[in-house]
Amino acid sequence: MHANNGEALAGCRPNLLVNDVPASLRFYAEVLGFRVGWRWSGPLGRFLDADEPGRPDTAQVGRDKVLIIFTEKPGEHTTWLHLDVHSAVQVNELHREWTGRGAVIAEPPSLRAWGMYEMRLHDPDGNTLRVSSYPTDR
């Protein structure tokens, strides 16, 4: 029996459907600063080593407490992820970091009508990332 403090759900790793896993890995790692966790090759039926050539069709990235899985599937992708940060200052810092690496911000940081300080951007597959916090200490 595992100690779970009465909690049934231990976390959530959204699975984004993407057209090109290597392109998504490059964007999330090089532009958004995520680290590449694992890469899976369906045709080979195994995980790829970190420096092994080969084309993954599923992979995972992470940054801080956020983990995202990519699965290659052609077609339109319209998932929205909401990334919470601790402060409005961090929203601004991520805005500077990501635009400095070439990210195109769809909506720059601003106070929204619903009371959150938020920015929005799109990944290469059209998935929307909302990054927000309560509006203190901007």
GIWO-V845823 format. One record per helix or strand. SS is the DSSP state (H for helix, E for strand). FROM is the first residue (numbers start at 1). TO is the last residue. Records with the same first field share a line. If there is no record, write none. Layout:
SS=FROM-TO + FROM-TO
This chain:
E=14-18 + 35-41 + 46-48 + 58-63 + 66-72 + 80-84 + 105-111 + 116-122 + 128-134
H=21-31 + 88-100
